Amino acid sequence: MRIAQVSAHTSPLAPLGGRETGGMNVYVLELSHELARLGYEVDIFTRRDGDLPRVEQVAANLRLVRLDAGPPEPVEKEEIVACLPDFARDMRRFTHGEGRGYDIIHSHYWQSAWAARAIARHLRVPHVVMFHTLGEVKNRARISEQEPARRIRHERAIVRRADALVTASAHERQLLARYYGARDAQMHTIPCGVDIGLFRPRDRQASRRQLGLEQAGPVLLWVGRLEKLKGVDILIQALAELDERHFTLLVVGGDERAADLKAELQHQAAASGLAANVRFVGAVPHDQLPVYYSAADVCVVPSYYESFGLVAVEAMACGTPVVASRVGGLVSSVIDGVTGYLIPWRCPGPFAEKLEVLLHNPELRANFGAAARRSVERFRWESVALQVAGVYDRVLAAHREREAGTGFGAEVYEAAVLAGSRR
């Protein structure tokens, strides 16, 4: 089976921690690696944003294909929409140039799905979509979020037309049904994965020495893209309420485009008397994150919205307990009172309370950490890839049966489906 993975607005090979690079990049790359190891031929399509080769062999059976769409330089995610027609045309040109198509198109995020739908229709193959985040849900999660109406409109159209939707959690599945009208039979809930060989417990003191941290005093960790939706301000407020004052918070992530928010958070920390406690590390290579997780006593995920919560799973794989918001996929990945704590209110007081409990109880932290490591076995990438491949098989079989039974071309079939959905 030949599979086209589509990640239009961000390359899976881009350094993590920037404004547009995070869990989705990890997901696309790791899933593609695992599918390639299983024997599938996989091409990942992304937009060219530098002087890089058009085709890059990433591994056996796995290539990255850079398409010409817009200027060959970074473009703000909000402006990528204008590049999507060129993206679709170049993807079609590349496919024709190779003289062979794909059996499945699997797109990631709404912009990728917008472009990939045309290719799937042209090749008469099924289109599988994973949104990773949803505009309607982001707007509801934080009142100051202003995802454009165009995004939400396109997401609804994509849901109507997709052959299958992969959701990372039962919660995301419910949201797709409630706000987008997704059909139950259309959705397949498969968790994101974690490399439990890379993300594993390491010696805490050795990890701290490697990072140049003091051996005494608690270490707290936050990891992710530096944006307001991730709730770093809530965490700093919570730390200001702690009785413990001899601690270090490592904020890992963020690039130059997050400079304004970083300055705001630094000012907040200074105003709270925590300037010496909070260290902004910036982005670090993905394969170095286990050292940070292992050096920390607790990883904090105070997000307003997480479709899955990969950071929490990576931390738990390293044997580090998690204190996280009770939102989205975090509800499925963090076991409250077993591998960490889930906070139902996105305000500093409850976070401070649970952090105090963990920081003053090393035995509890150790128990949570051991349970956390055991709990992530279900997120092995091999298991995730096999489940996704199962979706491909079922969707492809249904698609072939449908086309054989109707005799319709893809365009006629789609028009019939849309007419039915309008009724």
C-alpha positions in Angstrom: 0.0 0.0 0.0 1.3 3.5 -0.9 0.3 6.2 1.5 0.5 10.0 1.2 0.7 11.8 4.5 0.0 15.6 4.1 1.3 18.2 6.5 1.0 21.4 4.6 1.8 24.2 7.1 4.7 22.6 9.0 7.4 20.1 8.1 7.7 17.0 10.4 11.5 17.5 10.2 11.4 21.1 11.5 12.9 21.7 15.0 10.3 21.4 17.7 9.3 24.1 20.2 8.6 26.8 17.6 5.3 28.5 17.1 4.1 26.0 14.5 6.1 22.9 15.6 4.9 20.6 18.3 3.0 17.3 18.9 1.6 17.1 15.3 5.1 17.2 13.8 6.1 14.3 16.1 2.9 12.4 15.3 3.3 12.6 11.5 7.0 11.7 11.5 6.7 8.8 14.0 3.6 7.3 12.5 5.2 7.5 9.0 8.4 5.9 10.3 6.4 3.0 11.9 4.2 2.5 8.8 7.4 2.3 6.7 8.9 -0.2 9.1 5.7 -2.3 8.6 6.4 -2.3 4.9 4.1 0.5 3.6 5.5 3.0 1.1 5.0 6.4 2.7 5.5 9.9 1.3 5.1 13.0 3.5 4.1 16.1 1.6 4.9 19.5 3.1 5.4 23.0 1.8 8.9 24.1 0.9 10.2 26.9 3.1 13.9 27.0 2.4 16.7 25.9 0.1 16.1 22.2 0.7 15.9 19.2 -1.7 12.5 18.5 -3.3 12.6 14.9 -2.2 14.5 13.6 0.8 14.8 10.0 1.7 14.1 9.9 5.5 14.3 6.1 5.9 13.6 2.9 4.0 10.1 3.2 2.4 9.8 6.8 3.7 10.3 10.1 1.8 9.7 13.8 2.5 8.4 15.7 -0.5 8.6 19.5 -0.4 6.1 21.2 -2.7 6.3 24.7 -4.2 3.5 26.7 -2.8 4.0 30.4 -2.1 7.4 31.9 -1.3 10.2 29.4 -0.4 10.4 30.8 3.1 8.5 30.6 6.4 4.9 31.9 6.1 2.5 32.6 9.0 0.1 29.7 9.5 -2.8 32.1 9.0 -1.5 33.0 5.5 -0.9 29.5 4.3 -4.5 29.3 3.0 -3.5 31.5 0.0 -0.8 28.9 -0.8 -3.0 25.9 -0.7 -4.2 25.9 -4.4 -0.5 25.9 -5.5 0.2 23.2 -2.9 -2.5 21.0 -4.4 -1.4 21.6 -8.0 2.2 20.8 -7.2 1.2 17.6 -5.3 -0.8 16.6 -8.4 2.2 17.4 -10.7 4.6 15.4 -8.6 2.3 12.4 -8.5 1.8 12.4 -12.2 5.5 12.9 -12.8 6.2 9.7 -10.8 3.6 7.8 -12.9 2.0 6.1 -9.9 -0.5 7.3 -7.3 -1.4 6.5 -3.8 -3.9 4.1 -2.2 -4.7 6.4 0.7 -4.4 10.2 1.4 -4.0 10.9 5.1 -4.0 14.6 5.9 -3.2 16.4 9.2 -4.8 19.7 10.2 -7.6 21.5 8.4 -5.3 23.3 5.8 -3.7 20.0 4.7 -7.2 18.5 4.4 -8.4 21.3 2.3 -5.6 20.8 -0.2 -5.5 17.0 0.0 -9.2 16.5 -0.7 -8.7 17.6 -4.3 -5.9 15.1 -4.8 -7.9 12.3 -3.2 -10.8 13.1 -5.5 -8.5 13.3 -8.6 -6.9 10.0 -7.8 -10.2 8.4 -6.8 -8.8 7.2 -3.4 -10.1 7.5 0.1 -9.2 10.6 2.2 -8.5 10.1 5.9 -8.3 13.2 8.1 -6.8 13.9 11.5 -7.4 17.5 12.7 -5.1 17.6 15.8 -6.9 20.8 16.9 -10.3 22.2 16.1 -11.1 25.9 15.6 -14.5 25.7 17.3 -13.1 24.0 20.4 -10.2 26.5 20.7 -12.6 29.4 20.6 -14.7 27.9 23.3 -11.7 26.9 25.5 -10.4 30.4 25.9 -12.5 33.5 25.2 -9.7 35.5 23.8 -9.0 32.9 21.1 -10.1 34.1 17.7 -9.8 31.3 15.2 -11.3 32.6 12.0 -14.8 31.6 10.8 -13.3 30.5 7.5 -11.3 27.8 9.4 -14.4 26.5 11.1 -16.4 26.6 7.9 -13.8 24.5 6.1 -13.5 22.1 9.0 -17.2 21.4 8.8 -17.0 20.8 5.0 -14.0 18.5 5.5 -15.9 16.4 8.1 -18.8 16.0 5.7 -16.6 14.8 2.9 -13.9 12.8 4.6 -14.0 9.0 4.3 -12.7 8.6 7.8 -11.7 10.8 10.8 -9.0 9.7 13.2 -9.5 11.2 16.7 -6.8 11.1 19.4 -9.3 10.6 22.3 -12.9 9.9 23.1 -13.3 13.5 24.1 -12.2 14.7 20.6 -14.7 12.2 19.1 -17.5 13.7 21.2 -16.6 17.2 20.1 -16.5 16.3 16.4 -20.0 14.9 16.7 -21.3 17.8 18.8 -19.9 20.8 17.0 -19.2 19.4 13.5 -21.8 16.7 12.9 -19.4 13.9 12.4 -21.0 10.5 12.1 -20.0 7.8 14.6 -19.2 5.2 11.9 -16.9 7.8 10.3 -14.7 8.2 13.4 -11.9 6.0 14.6 -10.4 6.8 18.0 -6.7 5.9 18.2 -4.4 7.6 20.8 -1.2 9.3 19.7 2.0 7.4 20.4 5.3 7.8 22.3 8.7 6.3 21.7 9.1 4.5 25.0 12.7 3.5 24.1 13.7 7.2 23.8 11.4 8.4 26.6 12.3 6.3 29.5 13.4 7.0 33.1 16.9 8.2 33.6 18.9 9.0 36.7 17.5 12.2 38.1 20.8 13.6 39.6 22.8 12.7 36.5 20.1 14.5 34.3 20.4 17.6 36.5 24.1 17.6 36.2 23.8 17.3 32.5 21.6 20.4 32.5 23.7 22.3 34.9 21.0 22.4 37.6 21.5 22.5 41.3 21.1 19.1 43.0 19.1 20.5 45.8 15.6 22.0 45.5 12.6 20.9 43.4 12.6 21.2 39.6 9.3 21.8 37.8 9.0 21.5 34.0 6.8 23.0 31.3 7.2 21.9 27.7 5.5 23.0 24.5 4.8 25.8 22.0 4.9 29.1 23.8 1.4 30.5 23.3 -1.3 31.7 25.5 -3.5 28.7 25.0 -0.8 26.6 26.9 -1.5 28.4 30.2 2.1 29.3 31.3 0.7 32.4 33.0 -1.6 30.1 35.2 1.5 28.1 36.2 3.5 31.2 37.2 0.6 32.4 39.3 0.3 29.0 41.0 4.0 29.0 41.8 3.7 32.4 43.5 1.3 30.8 45.9 3.7 28.0 46.9 5.2 27.8 50.4 8.3 26.3 48.8 10.5 29.1 47.4 13.7 27.2 46.6 12.6 25.7 43.3 13.4 26.0 39.6 10.8 26.1 36.8 12.2 25.2 33.3 10.1 26.6 30.5 11.1 24.6 27.4 9.9 25.8 24.0 9.3 28.9 22.1 11.1 30.7 19.2 11.7 34.3 18.2 8.1 34.7 17.2 7.1 34.1 20.8 9.3 36.9 22.0 6.5 39.2 23.1 4.8 36.5 25.1 8.1 35.4 26.7 8.7 39.1 27.7 5.2 39.2 29.3 5.8 36.0 31.2 9.2 37.2 32.4 7.6 40.4 33.6 4.9 38.4 35.4 7.6 36.2 37.1 9.6 39.2 38.2 6.5 40.9 39.6 5.7 37.8 41.5 9.2 37.6 43.0 10.1 34.6 40.9 12.5 36.0 38.4 15.3 33.9 39.8 13.2 30.7 39.8 11.9 30.7 36.2 14.3 29.8 33.4 13.3 30.1 29.8 15.3 27.5 28.0 13.8 27.9 24.5 13.4 25.1 22.0 15.5 21.9 22.4 15.9 18.9 20.1 13.3 16.3 20.6 15.8 13.6 21.4 17.1 15.7 24.3 13.7 16.2 26.0 14.0 12.9 28.0 16.8 14.5 30.0 14.6 17.4 31.0 11.7 15.2 31.9 14.0 13.0 34.0 15.5 16.0 35.8 12.1 17.3 36.8 10.2 16.3 40.0 6.9 17.2 38.3 5.8 18.2 34.8 3.0 20.7 34.6 0.5 20.9 31.7 -1.9 23.8 32.5 -3.3 24.1 29.0 -6.7 25.5 28.2 -7.1 22.8 25.4 -5.2 19.7 24.4 -6.5 17.3 21.8 -4.2 14.6 23.2 -1.5 16.0 25.5 1.7 14.5 24.1 3.9 16.3 26.6 2.1 14.6 29.5 2.6 11.2 27.9 6.3 11.8 27.3 6.8 12.9 30.9 5.0 9.9 32.2 7.1 7.6 30.0 10.2 9.1 31.7 8.7 8.3 35.1 7.7 11.9 36.0 4.3 12.6 37.5 2.1 15.2 35.8 -0.2 17.9 37.1 -2.4 18.9 34.2 -5.7 20.6 33.3 -8.7 18.3 33.1 -9.2 19.1 29.4 -9.4 17.2 26.1 -7.2 14.2 25.7 -5.4 14.7 29.0 -8.4 13.1 30.6 -7.6 9.9 28.8 -3.8 9.9 29.2 -3.4 11.1 32.9 -4.9 8.9 35.5 -6.0 11.2 38.3 -4.5 10.2 41.7 -2.4 7.4 40.1 0.0 9.0 37.5 -0.6 12.6 38.5 -3.4 15.0 39.2 -6.0 16.5 36.9 -7.1 20.0 37.7 -10.8 20.8 36.8 -10.4 24.6 37.1 -8.0 26.6 35.0 -6.9 28.9 37.9 -3.7 28.9 40.0 -5.1 27.9 43.4 -5.8 24.2 42.6 -2.6 23.8 40.7 -0.6 25.2 43.7 -2.4 22.9 46.1 -1.5 19.7 44.1 2.0 20.9 43.5 2.5 21.4 47.2 1.3 17.9 47.8 3.8 16.4 45.4 6.7 18.5 46.2 6.5 17.7 50.0 6.0 14.0 49.4 8.8 12.2 47.6 7.3 8.8 48.2 4.1 9.8 46.5 6.1 11.2 43.6 8.0 7.9 43.2 4.8 5.9 43.3 3.1 8.2 40.7 6.2 8.0 38.5 6.4 4.2 38.6 2.6 4.0 37.7 3.1 6.6 35.0 5.7 4.6 33.3 3.6 1.5 33.3 0.6 3.4 32.0 2.2 4.5 28.8 2.8 1.0 27.4 -0.5 1.3 25.6 0.9 4.3 23.6 3.7 2.3 21.8 4.0 3.6 18.2 3.9 0.1 16.8 0.4 -0.4 18.4 -0.7 3.0 17.1 0.5 2.4 13.6 -1.2 -1.0 13.4 -4.5 0.6 14.5 -4.1 3.3 11.9 -3.2 0.7 9.2 -6.4 -1.1 10.2 -8.4 2.0 9.4 -6.7 2.3 6.0 -7.6 -1.3 5.2 -11.3 -0.9 6.2 -11.7 2.5 4.4 -10.0 1.2 1.3 -12.1 -1.9 1.2 -15.3 0.1 1.6 -14.3 2.6 -1.0 -13.6 -0.1 -3.6 -16.8 -1.9 -2.9 -18.7 1.4 -3.2 -17.2 2.3 -6.5 -17.7 -1.1 -7.9 -21.3 -1.2 -6.8 -22.3 2.3 -8.0 -20.2 2.7 -11.1 -19.9 6.4 -10.1 -16.8 8.4 -10.7 -15.4 10.0 -7.6 -16.7 13.4 -8.5 -20.2 12.1 -9.0 -20.1 10.1 -5.8 -19.0 13.1 -3.8 -21.8 15.2 -5.3 -24.3 12.6 -4.3 -22.9 12.4 -0.7 -23.1 16.2 -0.4 -26.6 16.3 -1.8 -27.6 13.7 0.8 -26.0 15.5 3.7 -27.8 18.7 2.7 -31.1 16.8 2.9 
